[in-house]
Amino acid sequence: DKCLPSDINELRTLSMVAAGFGGKMLSMTFRALCFDYRYYSGGLPDLLLVRAYSQEQKNKDDLELINLGSWIGEYFDQGSSQSLQAFELARILMNRENEFLGFSRESDAANKRQRPTGKSHDEHKLDTFPDTLPPKLSLVYQNRVVSVQSMFIEVKSSNDRLDGRQEDWLNILDASGDARVCKFLASIKNKKK
């Protein structure tokens, strides 16, 4: 699987998201996907908001948000995100004279099936995996217990409606977690006289 090395590099982030979902939401999500994958593979909400916080023992209403860059690291860390952006820019600027849209210019589209010129299936070996797994995510940061909240949001314009699958997903996710619809209204422009 081409995505597995990337997922392993984001293991701490995925652990935080799973903690925010909670066991009930995860089980209901997997249950829906196992029940009818073809139907439920579409219609998930557009956004996932996640926040990590610590509660003061003295005042339960005071929430202190946790800096995800220092707690999780990975892509929340500013240095990591800048190096990722630099890598993406360098990849765009690489010499690709023999490629057009990821396919070799030398192949004949009329007679042959075109093959992407990237790595072949055999070249994706286990050596692309990291040598070690990242450290396990602990829900304690600087001697404070961390809680994680998540919210799914479906964004709709003023003239857009939810389809059946979107309604089903919002009902499933809201029954065990937090899911909302954010509907944007048409703006009223002031006319100058």
KOLLUM-916364 format. One record per residue: x, y, z of N, C-alpha, C in turn. Coordinates in steps of 0.2 Angstrom, whole numbers, plus 5000, padded with zeros to 4 digits. Each point is the difference from the previous one (the first is absolute). Layout:
<rs>
XYZXYZXYZ;...
</rs>
This chain:
<rs>
500449945000499650065000500450065000;500050044995500450064999499950055006;499450005003499850055005500349985007;500149945001500249975007500650045003;500650014996500550045003499850075003;499650034996499850075002499549995006;499649955000499649995006500449995006;500549965000500549985005500350065003;500250054995500350065002499550055004;499449994999499550045003499649965005;500349955003499749965005499850035006;500450055003499850045006499450044998;499950034994499450044998499449965000;500149944997499449954999499849985007;500549995005499849985007499650065003;500250064999499650065003499350004997;500049994994499350004997499649955002;500249945001499749945003499850015007;500450035004499850025007499450055000;500150054995499450055000499349974998;500149954995499449964998499749965006;500449975003499749955006499849944997;500049955004499949934998499349994996;499550035003499349994997500050034993;500250064999500050034993500449964995;500649975002500449964996499649944998;499749965005499749944999499450014995;499650065001499450014996500350024993;500550034999500350024994500249934996;500449965003500249944997499449954999;499550005004499449964999499750024994;499950074999499650024993500549984994;500650015001500449994994500049924998;500049965006500049934998499349974998;499550045002499349984998499950014993;500250064997499950014993500550054998;500649984998500550044999499950054993;499749974995499850034994499650075002;499549995004499650055002500350055004;500349985006500350045005500750034998;500349984994500750024999499950084997;499550024999499950074998499550045005;500050065000499550045004500350025007;500649995002500350025006500050075000;500050035006500050085001500750034997;499950064998500650034997500650025005;499950025006500550025004500049965007;500649995002500149975007500450055004;499750025005500350055005500249965006;500650015002500349965006500350055005;499950005006500450045005500249965006;500650015002500249975006500150055006;499849985006500050055005500149975007;500250045005500149985006499550045005;499749965005499650045004500350015007;500050065003500250015006499649975005;500349975005499749975006499650055004;500250065001499750055004499350024997;500050024994499550034996499849964994;499549965000499849954995499850044993;499950065001499850044994500650034996;500650005003500650024997500349954996;500050014993500349954995500750034998;500549975000500650024997500249964994;500050034994500149964994500749985000;500149944997500749975000500350024993;500650025000500450014993500149934997;499749994994500149934997500650004997;500450054998500749994998500449985005;500050025006500449975005499849945003;499449985000499749945003500149944995;499750014994499949954995500750004996;500250064998500550014995499749984993;500449964996499849984993499850074996;499550004997499850064996499750065003;499949995007499850065003500650045002;500649985000500650035002500250054994;500150065001500150054995500749984996;500549975003500649984996499849944995;499649965002499849944996499650024994;499550055002499650024994500450044995;500550045002500450044996500449954995;500349955003500449954996499649964995;499449995002499549964996499850054994;499950065001499950054995500650014995;500650005003500650014996500049934995;499949945003500049944996499550004995;499450025001499550014995500250044994;500350065002500250054995500649974996;500449975003500649974996499849944996;499549975002499749944996499750034993;499650065001499750034994500550024995;500650035003500550034995500549954997;499949935002500549954998499949994992;500649984997500049994993499549954998;499550014996499549954998499950004993;500650014996499950014993499649944996;500149945003499749944997499349985002;499750055004499449985003499550064998;499449984999499450044999499449975005;499850045005499549985004500149935003;500749995002500149945003500149944995;500050004994500049954995500650014995;500349954998500650014996499850024993;500450054997499850034993500249944995;500449965002500249954995499549944998;499549995005499549954999499550024995;499749954996499550024995499349985003;499650055000499450005004499549964995;500150004994499649964996500149925000;500649985001500249934999500149975007;500250045005500249975007499650045005;499949965005499850045006500550035004;499950075001500550045003500149985008;500750005001500249995007500350065004;499850025006500350055003500849995000;500350065000500849995000500350005007;499550015005500350005007500349935002;500049995006500349935002499549944998;500349954998499649944999499849975006;499549955000499849975006500549965004;500549974996500649975003500450045004;500150074997500550045004499750035006;499449995002499750025006500149945005;500650015003500249945005499950025007;500149965004500050015007500650055003;500550014996500550055002499850075000;499450024997499750065001499750025006;499949945004499750015007500550035005;499850045005500550035004500349945004;500650015003500449955003499649985007;499850065003499649995007499450034999;499549985004499450035001500050065005;499650054998500050065005499849985007;500250035005499849995007499350005001;499749955004499350005001499750065003;499550034997499750065003499749995007;500250045004499850005007499550065001;499449985003499550065002500250045006;500750015001500250045005500550044997;500050075001500550054997500250055006;500650005001500350045006499649995006;500049945002499649975006499350025001;499750024994499350015000499649954996;499449985002499649954996499750044994;500149974994499750034994499449974998;499550044998499449984998499950024992;499749964996500050014993499350014998;499850054996499350004998500050004992;499549984997500050004993499350024998;499950034994499450024997500049994993;499549974997499949994992499650064998;500150034995499650064997499949994993;499450004998499850004993499850074998;500450024994499950074998499550014994;499550045001499550004994499950084999;499950014993499850074998499350015001;499750064999499350025001499649964996;500249984994499649964995500149935000;500449975004500249935000499649965006;499949944998499749965005500449935001;499949975006500349945002499749944996;500449964997499749944997500049955005;499749944998499849955005500649975004;500649994996500649975004500250055005;500050074998500350055005499550005006;499449994999499550005006500249945004;500149944997500149945004500750015004;500550024997500650015003500050055006;499650064999499950055005499749975006;499549954999499649975005500449955004;500449964996500549955003500550045005;500350054997500550035004499850045006;499450034999499750045005499749965006;499849944998499849965005500549985006;500650004997500649975005500550065001;499950054997500550065000499750064999;500350044995499850074999500150014993;499450014996500050024993499550054999;500250054996499550064998500050014993;499550044998500050034993500150085001;500550024996500150075000499750034993;499550045000499750024994500150084999;500350014995500250074998499450034997;499850065002499550044997500250054995;499650014995500250054995500150075003;500650034998500150075003499650054996;499850055004499650054997500550064999;500150024994500450054998499750075000;500350055004499750075000500150034993;499450024998500150044993500150075002;500550034996500150075001499550044995;499850065003499550044996500350054997;
</rs>
